[in-house]
Amino acid sequence: MYTTEVAILSSAIRRVIWWVFTGNRGGPNRARLIIALKERPMNANQLAEILGMDYKTVRHHLGVLSKNRLIVGEGDGYGTMYFLSPELEQEYDEFAKIWDRIGRKQIM
């Protein structure tokens, strides 16, 4: 990729991060999922158990995160393992800055 293309992609991912985590009520739960997946890949059931969330709620938020290219799933069905997307890995510091500045207040 050319430098201009990288800058455009980076800017687009930042906008998505702002919208997904601060633009609606589900942001705090989505952020908790991202923070957990930063530690290690997990499936939906593992995430639900670790975070004390309803399985269907976790699946819903995983769908939103996948649709916005912030996570990727490997495998099929119940055993699908989720990972941070390469785009979010690259912009994780931006996510952390946004979350430190705005998001933590929503779950404290």
N, C-alpha and C positions, 0 to 999 in steps of 0.2 A: 504494500500500500504506500501511496505517496503521503507526505507529511500533511497535506491539505485534507486528504481522505481520512486520516487518523484523527485530525482535529474535529472534523465534522462528525465522525462516529462518536468520539468522546463527548462532544457537546450533546448529541442526541441521547446517549446513555444517561448523561446527567439529568436531562429533562425527564426521562422515564423514571429515574430514581426519585426525583422530587415528587412526581405525580403518584407513583405507586406507594410511597411511604408516607407522604404528608398530605396528599390530595383527597383522602377519604378515610372513613372509619376503620377500614381493615389494615391500615398502615402499621400499627404497632404489632399486630400478630404476624404480618409478613416480615417485618424486621426481625422478630424473634426467630422465625424460620431461617432467614439468611444468616443470622449470627450462629445458629446451631449448625447449619451446613458449612459454614466457614471452618468449624472445628473438624468435621468429618462428614463424608457422604452418608446419607441415611434414606430409608424408605419412609412412606407416609405413616405407617404404624409406629415406627421407632420415634419419629418426630412427635406424634401425638402423645406417646407415653412420656417422653423426656420433658415436653413442654406443658403437659397437663391440659392439652386441648382435645376437643372432640375430633375424631378421625375424619368425619365429613367436612368439618371446618378446615382442617389441615389440607385435605384434598382440594377444596375450593381455592384456598390461597396458593397452593402449589400450581394450580391451573392458571391463576392470574400471573404469577411469577414466570411461568413457562411461556405464556402468551406474550409477555413483554421481554422475553429473551434474557431474563436475569438468572434463571436456572435452566439446567438441562437434565432430562431423565434418561437413564440407561436401563434397558430391560423392559419387560412387559408386565402389565397387570399389577397384582399385589406386591410383587418383589421389585418393582421399579425403584432404582436407587437414584437419588437426586444429588446434583453437584452444582456449585456456582458456575455460571456460564463464563467463558473466557472474557467476555465483555465486562461482566461484573467483577471478575478477578482483577482485571486491569484498572477498574475504577472503584475498587473497594474502599480506598482511602476517602474518596468523595462521599460514598455511602456513610462511612463512619463519621465524617465531619457533619453531614446533614443530621444524622441520628443523634450525635452528641449535642448539637445545637437545638434541635427541635423535638425529635422523637422521644427521647427518654422521659420528657415531661408527661407524655401521654400514657405511660405505663407505670409511673411511680405513684 
